[in-house]
Amino acid sequence: MDFNVIKALFYTCSSYPKIAAPHRFSPFNDFELCTLTSLSSTLDNDLNVRKYIEELKKGLRSIDNINLGESLAQGLQSSLRNVGSNAMIEVSIASTMILYINYIVRLQHIDFHESVRYLYRAMSLNNTSETLSFVKALKNFGKEMAALIDRAEIAERKIALENMKLSDVFQTLSKISLKFEAFANMHKIFDVLNTVEDIARTLNDINSILSRLSLLLALGERSTKSTDYKSLGDILRMDIEYRKKNMDKLYIIPYIMFASLYMVVTKGY
């Protein structure tokens, strides 16, 4: 697997401190789950995704035929098989997506922002069979996820009749669960990339940059300097307090993962 992807995954899960999200000092086992989910989702997909993008470059495939839905389903199935039902769904999905973005940047020689646009466009053009595969893989994560899909009224018959794309599924699910917000909101991805650029002007190590980004996302703060007053101890205490109240901020991880790959690919971290 491309080392840029490995670094991006590691930086995403390990960067510390974060609030109510995986980091290397977390006593809640989520650093391990984040790392194992991301690696499991990408290792089984890597060769195929590279092949799809190589064939795309040669003109043997088109944007609506890069098997994104099948790859997302494969990533979910691999993480469920290897990590178990505690595997992190949003981490698995984001990991597969950055695998695609990395190879689009490298093999298609498209800049990072345009590669993100390309991927999100592909999610609106995929074959319905891929959407079905993805939804079936989601349902395998147990009663809670199956209930969420039922609540969103995403039935297999509806997918077929309405020719639902991956983007339709993400948009629908994002309205009732923050797990899927990043995958339905390309513009926020670009906002996050701009924010991480701003942060990198004052901080020069990847851990501090991603930690600062995570705090801005978790606390809803806008200024890239607004968390300067918080010490490591303060943030770790906040982390524990949030978790005791079951305040989960795992939904910020896909944004951090996109930003992590961006910093690796464009800044050489």
Secondary structure, 3 states (H helix, E strand, C coil): CCHHHHHHHHHHHHCCCCCCCCCCCCCCCHHHHHHHHHHHHHHCCHHHHHHHHHHHHCCCCCHHHCCHHHHHHHHHHHHHHHHCCCCCHHHHHHHHHHHHHHHHHHHHCCCHHHHHHHHHHHCCCCCHHHHHHHHHHHHCCCHHHHHHHHHCCCCHHHHHHHCCCHHHHHHHHHCCCHHHCHHHCHHHHHHHHHHHHHHHCCCCCHHHHHHHHHHHHHHCCCCCCCCCCCCHHHHHHHHHHHHHCCCCCHHHHHHHHHHHHHHHHHHCC
